[in-house]
Amino acid sequence: MSDHSLRTYESILDLLPDADNPTPIVRLRRVVGFRHAKVYAKLEWYNPFGAVKDRVAANLVRDAEVRGEQLGNLVEPTSGNTGIGLAMVANEREYGFSATLSKAIPLEKRTALRLFGTDLVELDDDLCPMPGQPEGAMAKAEELGNRPGWTQLNQYANPANPDAHYRTTGPEVWRQTGGTITHFVASLGTCGTITGTGRFLKEQNPDVQVIGVHPTQGHDIPGVRSRRALALTDFFVPDEYDAILEVTDEEAYGLCRRLHVEESLIAGPSCGLALAGALRAVPDEPGVVAVVMFPDSAWKYLSSFRRHLPDLFPPEDDAPAVPANPFAAHLEAAFALAKSGPDRIDVTEASRLLDAGVTLVDVRNPEEVARTQVPAAVKLPLPDLSAGSLAGLPADHDAPILTICAAGTRSLYAQLLLKAQGYSNVRSVNGGMGAWVEAGLPATPGS
Ligand SMILES: Cc1ncc(COP(=O)(O)O)c(C=O)c1O
């Protein structure tokens, strides 16, 4: 017999949360500057497979079994967490499982799914599967689910998704707050969380404020949807929510970082998103008790952090820039000369010259540029420059030119190459983009 009081379980599925075995809620003390209102985070990474979606995965399967469906192989379009939950529930129940998903989903999540034995069908689709895209994850899952012996449980349209939260999340937070909850805040993806939990809470007390938070159009936060995408989402029922707020990637990732440092919470990006909305919508008044859903932890999102918190990562330099050749020793000597020579410049001076109209040539490869860049810089990857391209450079060979890379090595090669092409006034930026970003000079995530 499984026993919550002893934490002894006969099956991993017995760990799934409910009112008797809730995921924890933890009061936020530092990132929330409130004097009166209490704000609690509901830590969904305490689900057995690490995310809020374990509730949904388990309930989709339970519901199909209760309805007497003969399950053999399951297929689901998923941005990751539902897939992770379904994969593990399917393993335990001995069903097959395929996930259709976008190639834009973080590598970490795709690798986790493979580790769990899932058959992945990877497609060119949005970060979150979008309805109506013929080649998308949803259409593909439908096609696969129509084969004999296959079932698509379809979290986007199956009432068992919000029902999972009506049955578990709602009763948990009601009980955990002793019925004093005044505000419930959730990020918006399929909207199963907000709609199911919100319905339960409003049945207990119609005054509970149910608040949804979504990212901006073109966002980079896995698992959630922009307002436009929400309009196509079955369980998005704005009439049942008291407020809907939009939060930028920058706010979400910034708060996510603070949650680690100031609250010791291993929060993923959509936790930052939900909390940013909560901080705007929840009034700092006596008697206010807010619960904010924290859907999962940070570990699946290293590639997202690389884009949004680049200072956490060492600069990606400096791969050998020049292939082995018979003149390598001479080139090394020329390179050493350039390194010790006067034609180097620091980032502050480079930025000033850029503003004055001097050409800055970024010689990093496109993947690096995509992460962070100086928009006004000419983008000319070193391999193209080595192959003779001068695209975007001034025709006047006496015009001043600055070269930049990640940390200042490839830009020195670029400087030599440009000089070899006849440019007389070329300088390399010391410390590259790493130093540029560290100095707080203007740079944006690339397109
Ligand atoms: C990380 C993450 N945050 C937020 C959500 C949004 O939850 P819901 O789909 O219930 O709206 C999801 C859903 O997949 C998610 O994976």
The ligand as a Tripos MOL2 file, in Angstrom:
@<TRIPOS>MOLECULE
LIG
   16    16     1     0     0
SMALL
NO_CHARGES

@<TRIPOS>ATOM
      1 C1          6.6280   25.2440  -18.8320 C.3       1 LIG1
      2 C2          5.1640   25.4940  -18.9960 C.ar      1 LIG1
      3 N1          4.6530   26.6250  -18.5120 N.ar      1 LIG1
      4 C3          3.3480   26.9060  -18.6480 C.ar      1 LIG1
      5 C4          2.4730   26.0480  -19.2830 C.ar      1 LIG1
      6 C5          1.0200   26.4510  -19.4290 C.3       1 LIG1
      7 O1          0.0950   25.5730  -18.8280 O.3       1 LIG1
      8 P1         -1.2990   25.3200  -19.5040 P.3       1 LIG1
      9 O2         -1.0740   24.5270  -20.7540 O.co2     1 LIG1
     10 O3         -2.0850   24.5500  -18.5120 O.co2     1 LIG1
     11 O4         -1.9380   26.6410  -19.8190 O.co2     1 LIG1
     12 C6          2.9880   24.8650  -19.7950 C.ar      1 LIG1
     13 C7          2.1440   23.9630  -20.5250 C.2       1 LIG1
     14 O5          2.6250   23.0980  -21.2400 O.2       1 LIG1
     15 C8          4.3510   24.5760  -19.6480 C.ar      1 LIG1
     16 O6          4.9030   23.4520  -20.1360 O.3       1 LIG1
@<TRIPOS>BOND
     1     1     2 1
     2     2     3 ar
     3     2    15 ar
     4     3     4 ar
     5     4     5 ar
     6     5     6 1
     7     5    12 ar
     8     6     7 1
     9     7     8 1
    10     8     9 2
    11     8    10 1
    12     8    11 1
    13    12    13 1
    14    12    15 ar
    15    13    14 2
    16    15    16 1
@<TRIPOS>SUBSTRUCTURE
     1 LIG1         1 GROUP 0 **** ****
